């Protein structure tokens, strides 16, 4: 699981402190897709937006482990 832990740590570093801006970007991207498709895939887009925003909340909420903290 070393690779998974490494990727999770990198995601946490990138997200850390920027959760709201990232979630705002996710919302704007979904709205753009809805606009371009005439809302044809609105349900699927909303599901992806919710999942992505949930990931950002969960990943950003945990501080990444550093070598000093171990």
Gaussian input, Z-matrix of N, CA and C with variables (Angstrom, degrees):
# hf/3-21g

backbone

0 1
 N
 C     1     B1
 C     2     B2     1     A1
 N     3     B3     2     A2     1     D1
 C     4     B4     3     A3     2     D2
 C     5     B5     4     A4     3     D3
 N     6     B6     5     A5     4     D4
 C     7     B7     6     A6     5     D5
 C     8     B8     7     A7     6     D6
 N     9     B9     8     A8     7     D7
 C    10    B10     9     A9     8     D8
 C    11    B11    10    A10     9     D9
 N    12    B12    11    A11    10    D10
 C    13    B13    12    A12    11    D11
 C    14    B14    13    A13    12    D12
 N    15    B15    14    A14    13    D13
 C    16    B16    15    A15    14    D14
 C    17    B17    16    A16    15    D15
 N    18    B18    17    A17    16    D16
 C    19    B19    18    A18    17    D17
 C    20    B20    19    A19    18    D18
 N    21    B21    20    A20    19    D19
 C    22    B22    21    A21    20    D20
 C    23    B23    22    A22    21    D21
 N    24    B24    23    A23    22    D22
 C    25    B25    24    A24    23    D23
 C    26    B26    25    A25    24    D24
 N    27    B27    26    A26    25    D25
 C    28    B28    27    A27    26    D26
 C    29    B29    28    A28    27    D27
 N    30    B30    29    A29    28    D28
 C    31    B31    30    A30    29    D29
 C    32    B32    31    A31    30    D30
 N    33    B33    32    A32    31    D31
 C    34    B34    33    A33    32    D32
 C    35    B35    34    A34    33    D33
 N    36    B36    35    A35    34    D34
 C    37    B37    36    A36    35    D35
 C    38    B38    37    A37    36    D36
 N    39    B39    38    A38    37    D37
 C    40    B40    39    A39    38    D38
 C    41    B41    40    A40    39    D39
 N    42    B42    41    A41    40    D40
 C    43    B43    42    A42    41    D41
 C    44    B44    43    A43    42    D42
 N    45    B45    44    A44    43    D43
 C    46    B46    45    A45    44    D44
 C    47    B47    46    A46    45    D45
 N    48    B48    47    A47    46    D46
 C    49    B49    48    A48    47    D47
 C    50    B50    49    A49    48    D48
 N    51    B51    50    A50    49    D49
 C    52    B52    51    A51    50    D50
 C    53    B53    52    A52    51    D51
 N    54    B54    53    A53    52    D52
 C    55    B55    54    A54    53    D53
 C    56    B56    55    A55    54    D54
 N    57    B57    56    A56    55    D55
 C    58    B58    57    A57    56    D56
 C    59    B59    58    A58    57    D57
 N    60    B60    59    A59    58    D58
 C    61    B61    60    A60    59    D59
 C    62    B62    61    A61    60    D60
 N    63    B63    62    A62    61    D61
 C    64    B64    63    A63    62    D62
 C    65    B65    64    A64    63    D63
 N    66    B66    65    A65    64    D64
 C    67    B67    66    A66    65    D65
 C    68    B68    67    A67    66    D66
 N    69    B69    68    A68    67    D67
 C    70    B70    69    A69    68    D68
 C    71    B71    70    A70    69    D69
 N    72    B72    71    A71    70    D70
 C    73    B73    72    A72    71    D71
 C    74    B74    73    A73    72    D72
 N    75    B75    74    A74    73    D73
 C    76    B76    75    A75    74    D74
 C    77    B77    76    A76    75    D75
 N    78    B78    77    A77    76    D76
 C    79    B79    78    A78    77    D77
 C    80    B80    79    A79    78    D78
 N    81    B81    80    A80    79    D79
 C    82    B82    81    A81    80    D80
 C    83    B83    82    A82    81    D81
 N    84    B84    83    A83    82    D82
 C    85    B85    84    A84    83    D83
 C    86    B86    85    A85    84    D84
 N    87    B87    86    A86    85    D85
 C    88    B88    87    A87    86    D86
 C    89    B89    88    A88    87    D87
 N    90    B90    89    A89    88    D88
 C    91    B91    90    A90    89    D89
 C    92    B92    91    A91    90    D90
 N    93    B93    92    A92    91    D91
 C    94    B94    93    A93    92    D92
 C    95    B95    94    A94    93    D93
 N    96    B96    95    A95    94    D94
 C    97    B97    96    A96    95    D95
 C    98    B98    97    A97    96    D96
 N    99    B99    98    A98    97    D97
 C   100   B100    99    A99    98    D98
 C   101   B101   100   A100    99    D99
 N   102   B102   101   A101   100   D100
 C   103   B103   102   A102   101   D101
 C   104   B104   103   A103   102   D102
 N   105   B105   104   A104   103   D103
 C   106   B106   105   A105   104   D104
 C   107   B107   106   A106   105   D105
 N   108   B108   107   A107   106   D106
 C   109   B109   108   A108   107   D107
 C   110   B110   109   A109   108   D108
 N   111   B111   110   A110   109   D109
 C   112   B112   111   A111   110   D110
 C   113   B113   112   A112   111   D111
 N   114   B114   113   A113   112   D112
 C   115   B115   114   A114   113   D113
 C   116   B116   115   A115   114   D114
 N   117   B117   116   A116   115   D115
 C   118   B118   117   A117   116   D116
 C   119   B119   118   A118   117   D117
 N   120   B120   119   A119   118   D118
 C   121   B121   120   A120   119   D119
 C   122   B122   121   A121   120   D120
 N   123   B123   122   A122   121   D121
 C   124   B124   123   A123   122   D122
 C   125   B125   124   A124   123   D123
 N   126   B126   125   A125   124   D124
 C   127   B127   126   A126   125   D125
 C   128   B128   127   A127   126   D126
 N   129   B129   128   A128   127   D127
 C   130   B130   129   A129   128   D128
 C   131   B131   130   A130   129   D129
 N   132   B132   131   A131   130   D130
 C   133   B133   132   A132   131   D131
 C   134   B134   133   A133   132   D132
 N   135   B135   134   A134   133   D133
 C   136   B136   135   A135   134   D134
 C   137   B137   136   A136   135   D135
 N   138   B138   137   A137   136   D136
 C   139   B139   138   A138   137   D137
 C   140   B140   139   A139   138   D138
 N   141   B141   140   A140   139   D139
 C   142   B142   141   A141   140   D140
 C   143   B143   142   A142   141   D141
 N   144   B144   143   A143   142   D142
 C   145   B145   144   A144   143   D143
 C   146   B146   145   A145   144   D144
 N   147   B147   146   A146   145   D145
 C   148   B148   147   A147   146   D146
 C   149   B149   148   A148   147   D147
 N   150   B150   149   A149   148   D148
 C   151   B151   150   A150   149   D149
 C   152   B152   151   A151   150   D150
 N   153   B153   152   A152   151   D151
 C   154   B154   153   A153   152   D152
 C   155   B155   154   A154   153   D153
 N   156   B156   155   A155   154   D154
 C   157   B157   156   A156   155   D155
 C   158   B158   157   A157   156   D156
 N   159   B159   158   A158   157   D157
 C   160   B160   159   A159   158   D158
 C   161   B161   160   A160   159   D159
 N   162   B162   161   A161   160   D160
 C   163   B163   162   A162   161   D161
 C   164   B164   163   A163   162   D162
 N   165   B165   164   A164   163   D163
 C   166   B166   165   A165   164   D164
 C   167   B167   166   A166   165   D165
 N   168   B168   167   A167   166   D166
 C   169   B169   168   A168   167   D167
 C   170   B170   169   A169   168   D168
 N   171   B171   170   A170   169   D169
 C   172   B172   171   A171   170   D170
 C   173   B173   172   A172   171   D171
 N   174   B174   173   A173   172   D172
 C   175   B175   174   A174   173   D173
 C   176   B176   175   A175   174   D174
 N   177   B177   176   A176   175   D175
 C   178   B178   177   A177   176   D176
 C   179   B179   178   A178   177   D177
 N   180   B180   179   A179   178   D178
 C   181   B181   180   A180   179   D179
 C   182   B182   181   A181   180   D180
 N   183   B183   182   A182   181   D181
 C   184   B184   183   A183   182   D182
 C   185   B185   184   A184   183   D183
 N   186   B186   185   A185   184   D184
 C   187   B187   186   A186   185   D185
 C   188   B188   187   A187   186   D186
 N   189   B189   188   A188   187   D187
 C   190   B190   189   A189   188   D188
 C   191   B191   190   A190   189   D189
 N   192   B192   191   A191   190   D190
 C   193   B193   192   A192   191   D191
 C   194   B194   193   A193   192   D192
 N   195   B195   194   A194   193   D193
 C   196   B196   195   A195   194   D194
 C   197   B197   196   A196   195   D195
 N   198   B198   197   A197   196   D196
 C   199   B199   198   A198   197   D197
 C   200   B200   199   A199   198   D198
 N   201   B201   200   A200   199   D199
 C   202   B202   201   A201   200   D200
 C   203   B203   202   A202   201   D201
 N   204   B204   203   A203   202   D202
 C   205   B205   204   A204   203   D203
 C   206   B206   205   A205   204   D204
 N   207   B207   206   A206   205   D205
 C   208   B208   207   A207   206   D206
 C   209   B209   208   A208   207   D207

   B1=1.4411
   B2=1.5215
   B3=1.3009
   B4=1.4476
   B5=1.5154
   B6=1.3276
   B7=1.4536
   B8=1.5305
   B9=1.3238
   B10=1.4630
   B11=1.5266
   B12=1.3116
   B13=1.4647
   B14=1.5249
   B15=1.3360
   B16=1.4605
   B17=1.5240
   B18=1.3313
   B19=1.4642
   B20=1.5220
   B21=1.3241
   B22=1.4669
   B23=1.5294
   B24=1.3208
   B25=1.4583
   B26=1.5206
   B27=1.3248
   B28=1.4636
   B29=1.5298
   B30=1.3278
   B31=1.4695
   B32=1.5227
   B33=1.3267
   B34=1.4623
   B35=1.5222
   B36=1.3241
   B37=1.4593
   B38=1.5213
   B39=1.3268
   B40=1.4615
   B41=1.5221
   B42=1.3198
   B43=1.4667
   B44=1.5200
   B45=1.3035
   B46=1.4579
   B47=1.5204
   B48=1.3296
   B49=1.4445
   B50=1.5222
   B51=1.3185
   B52=1.4596
   B53=1.5225
   B54=1.3199
   B55=1.4609
   B56=1.5194
   B57=1.3235
   B58=1.4657
   B59=1.5246
   B60=1.3068
   B61=1.4669
   B62=1.5235
   B63=1.3155
   B64=1.4614
   B65=1.5221
   B66=1.3181
   B67=1.4667
   B68=1.5216
   B69=1.3244
   B70=1.4601
   B71=1.5321
   B72=1.3186
   B73=1.4632
   B74=1.5151
   B75=1.3184
   B76=1.4636
   B77=1.5231
   B78=1.3219
   B79=1.4662
   B80=1.5260
   B81=1.3316
   B82=1.4678
   B83=1.5245
   B84=1.3242
   B85=1.4672
   B86=1.5232
   B87=1.3180
   B88=1.4571
   B89=1.5185
   B90=1.3312
   B91=1.4633
   B92=1.5354
   B93=1.3266
   B94=1.4589
   B95=1.5305
   B96=1.3262
   B97=1.4628
   B98=1.5277
   B99=1.3179
   B100=1.4639
   B101=1.5325
   B102=1.3153
   B103=1.4575
   B104=1.5312
   B105=1.3176
   B106=1.4620
   B107=1.5253
   B108=1.3141
   B109=1.4704
   B110=1.5210
   B111=1.3130
   B112=1.4523
   B113=1.5145
   B114=1.3245
   B115=1.4566
   B116=1.5225
   B117=1.3236
   B118=1.4653
   B119=1.5317
   B120=1.3175
   B121=1.4587
   B122=1.5297
   B123=1.3160
   B124=1.4673
   B125=1.5283
   B126=1.3143
   B127=1.4655
   B128=1.5279
   B129=1.3274
   B130=1.4639
   B131=1.5260
   B132=1.3252
   B133=1.4681
   B134=1.5187
   B135=1.3362
   B136=1.4643
   B137=1.5242
   B138=1.3318
   B139=1.4651
   B140=1.5284
   B141=1.3223
   B142=1.4687
   B143=1.5232
   B144=1.3330
   B145=1.4639
   B146=1.5236
   B147=1.3222
   B148=1.4626
   B149=1.5260
   B150=1.3306
   B151=1.4666
   B152=1.5233
   B153=1.3289
   B154=1.4657
   B155=1.5259
   B156=1.3207
   B157=1.4642
   B158=1.5273
   B159=1.3190
   B160=1.4625
   B161=1.5142
   B162=1.3294
   B163=1.4616
   B164=1.5242
   B165=1.3241
   B166=1.4705
   B167=1.5245
   B168=1.3353
   B169=1.4630
   B170=1.5180
   B171=1.3216
   B172=1.4601
   B173=1.5202
   B174=1.3002
   B175=1.4628
   B176=1.5165
   B177=1.3177
   B178=1.4530
   B179=1.5063
   B180=1.3212
   B181=1.4502
   B182=1.5089
   B183=1.3084
   B184=1.4533
   B185=1.5191
   B186=1.2997
   B187=1.4570
   B188=1.5231
   B189=1.3219
   B190=1.4631
   B191=1.5217
   B192=1.2984
   B193=1.4645
   B194=1.5177
   B195=1.3236
   B196=1.4594
   B197=1.5116
   B198=1.3039
   B199=1.4591
   B200=1.5307
   B201=1.3301
   B202=1.4560
   B203=1.5214
   B204=1.3563
   B205=1.4554
   B206=1.5182
   B207=1.2979
   B208=1.4725
   B209=1.4707
   A1=111.12
   A2=118.54
   A3=121.24
   A4=113.03
   A5=117.33
   A6=121.24
   A7=110.78
   A8=116.32
   A9=120.56
   A10=110.15
   A11=116.99
   A12=121.01
   A13=111.20
   A14=116.05
   A15=120.54
   A16=111.15
   A17=116.44
   A18=120.39
   A19=111.61
   A20=116.20
   A21=120.21
   A22=110.20
   A23=116.61
   A24=120.73
   A25=112.08
   A26=116.50
   A27=120.46
   A28=110.60
   A29=117.00
   A30=120.61
   A31=110.09
   A32=116.87
   A33=120.60
   A34=110.99
   A35=117.26
   A36=120.57
   A37=111.00
   A38=116.75
   A39=120.71
   A40=112.02
   A41=116.27
   A42=121.28
   A43=111.53
   A44=117.26
   A45=123.01
   A46=114.53
   A47=116.17
   A48=121.93
   A49=114.99
   A50=117.56
   A51=121.65
   A52=112.52
   A53=116.99
   A54=120.94
   A55=112.90
   A56=116.90
   A57=120.28
   A58=111.46
   A59=117.75
   A60=120.69
   A61=110.62
   A62=116.97
   A63=121.07
   A64=109.95
   A65=117.15
   A66=120.47
   A67=111.10
   A68=117.50
   A69=121.14
   A70=110.08
   A71=117.06
   A72=121.51
   A73=112.00
   A74=116.90
   A75=121.73
   A76=109.60
   A77=116.27
   A78=121.46
   A79=111.05
   A80=116.67
   A81=120.87
   A82=111.13
   A83=117.23
   A84=120.31
   A85=110.36
   A86=117.37
   A87=120.98
   A88=111.93
   A89=115.88
   A90=120.02
   A91=110.87
   A92=116.58
   A93=121.77
   A94=110.68
   A95=115.79
   A96=120.28
   A97=110.22
   A98=116.72
   A99=120.31
   A100=111.14
   A101=115.83
   A102=120.67
   A103=111.12
   A104=116.97
   A105=121.32
   A106=112.67
   A107=117.84
   A108=120.90
   A109=112.10
   A110=117.43
   A111=121.02
   A112=113.00
   A113=117.32
   A114=122.05
   A115=114.08
   A116=116.55
   A117=121.42
   A118=111.96
   A119=116.95
   A120=121.60
   A121=111.43
   A122=116.96
   A123=121.87
   A124=112.12
   A125=117.65
   A126=120.50
   A127=111.35
   A128=116.30
   A129=119.90
   A130=111.00
   A131=116.28
   A132=120.49
   A133=109.99
   A134=116.94
   A135=120.61
   A136=111.57
   A137=116.62
   A138=120.31
   A139=110.65
   A140=116.63
   A141=120.41
   A142=110.04
   A143=117.03
   A144=120.19
   A145=110.75
   A146=116.76
   A147=120.52
   A148=111.52
   A149=116.18
   A150=120.25
   A151=111.03
   A152=116.61
   A153=120.20
   A154=111.06
   A155=116.90
   A156=119.95
   A157=111.01
   A158=116.87
   A159=120.83
   A160=111.75
   A161=116.21
   A162=119.97
   A163=110.58
   A164=116.06
   A165=120.43
   A166=110.06
   A167=117.36
   A168=120.62
   A169=111.27
   A170=116.96
   A171=120.81
   A172=111.95
   A173=117.66
   A174=120.91
   A175=111.15
   A176=117.66
   A177=120.83
   A178=113.28
   A179=117.09
   A180=120.86
   A181=114.64
   A182=116.82
   A183=120.79
   A184=109.26
   A185=115.80
   A186=119.56
   A187=109.48
   A188=117.86
   A189=119.35
   A190=110.99
   A191=115.47
   A192=120.41
   A193=108.71
   A194=116.15
   A195=120.77
   A196=108.36
   A197=116.50
   A198=121.02
   A199=110.82
   A200=117.23
   A201=120.91
   A202=112.08
   A203=117.08
   A204=121.00
   A205=112.19
   A206=118.17
   A207=121.72
   A208=112.61
   D1=8.95
   D2=-179.36
   D3=-59.79
   D4=-41.63
   D5=-179.57
   D6=-65.57
   D7=-43.81
   D8=179.60
   D9=-61.97
   D10=-45.57
   D11=179.18
   D12=-62.30
   D13=-39.04
   D14=178.87
   D15=-64.66
   D16=-44.70
   D17=178.65
   D18=-64.84
   D19=-39.96
   D20=178.43
   D21=-63.04
   D22=-42.30
   D23=178.67
   D24=-62.72
   D25=-41.19
   D26=178.67
   D27=-65.83
   D28=-40.35
   D29=177.89
   D30=-62.72
   D31=-42.44
   D32=179.70
   D33=-63.43
   D34=-38.67
   D35=178.43
   D36=-64.19
   D37=-42.19
   D38=-179.05
   D39=-69.35
   D40=-37.85
   D41=-176.33
   D42=-79.64
   D43=-36.72
   D44=-172.55
   D45=-41.93
   D46=118.22
   D47=177.27
   D48=83.60
   D49=-8.29
   D50=-177.43
   D51=-115.99
   D52=20.41
   D53=-173.71
   D54=-56.27
   D55=-47.83
   D56=-176.03
   D57=-65.89
   D58=-40.60
   D59=179.39
   D60=-65.32
   D61=-40.16
   D62=179.52
   D63=-67.22
   D64=-44.83
   D65=179.09
   D66=-64.08
   D67=-35.88
   D68=175.80
   D69=-63.57
   D70=-41.22
   D71=177.36
   D72=-63.90
   D73=-39.19
   D74=177.46
   D75=-62.18
   D76=-44.14
   D77=179.80
   D78=-63.29
   D79=-44.74
   D80=-179.95
   D81=-64.77
   D82=-39.48
   D83=178.83
   D84=-64.21
   D85=-42.76
   D86=178.13
   D87=-63.54
   D88=-41.10
   D89=178.10
   D90=-64.03
   D91=-38.09
   D92=177.54
   D93=-62.30
   D94=-45.42
   D95=179.13
   D96=-63.50
   D97=-44.15
   D98=177.63
   D99=-58.78
   D100=-42.14
   D101=179.96
   D102=-63.72
   D103=-45.74
   D104=-176.92
   D105=-71.32
   D106=-26.65
   D107=-179.29
   D108=-101.49
   D109=5.28
   D110=-178.87
   D111=65.10
   D112=25.66
   D113=179.12
   D114=75.92
   D115=9.20
   D116=-177.07
   D117=-58.61
   D118=-33.77
   D119=-176.81
   D120=-114.55
   D121=27.11
   D122=-173.73
   D123=-56.39
   D124=-41.41
   D125=-178.60
   D126=-63.72
   D127=-43.66
   D128=179.39
   D129=-68.82
   D130=-40.12
   D131=179.20
   D132=-62.66
   D133=-43.41
   D134=178.37
   D135=-60.97
   D136=-39.97
   D137=179.73
   D138=-63.90
   D139=-41.21
   D140=179.05
   D141=-68.22
   D142=-40.68
   D143=177.95
   D144=-60.62
   D145=-44.16
   D146=179.54
   D147=-62.85
   D148=-43.74
   D149=-179.64
   D150=-65.05
   D151=-44.21
   D152=-179.53
   D153=-65.69
   D154=-42.17
   D155=178.53
   D156=-65.24
   D157=-38.36
   D158=176.34
   D159=-62.90
   D160=-40.75
   D161=177.32
   D162=-61.76
   D163=-44.42
   D164=-179.60
   D165=-61.53
   D166=-43.40
   D167=179.34
   D168=-62.19
   D169=-44.77
   D170=-177.65
   D171=-71.18
   D172=-42.88
   D173=-177.91
   D174=-71.98
   D175=-36.63
   D176=-178.91
   D177=-76.94
   D178=-20.00
   D179=-176.78
   D180=-79.10
   D181=-16.52
   D182=-179.24
   D183=-107.36
   D184=131.85
   D185=177.96
   D186=-74.76
   D187=133.95
   D188=179.03
   D189=-67.45
   D190=143.18
   D191=178.57
   D192=-73.67
   D193=135.58
   D194=176.40
   D195=-112.09
   D196=166.15
   D197=178.26
   D198=-60.79
   D199=-32.27
   D200=-179.87
   D201=-70.23
   D202=-31.00
   D203=-176.97
   D204=-80.30
   D205=-15.44
   D206=-177.78
   D207=-80.87

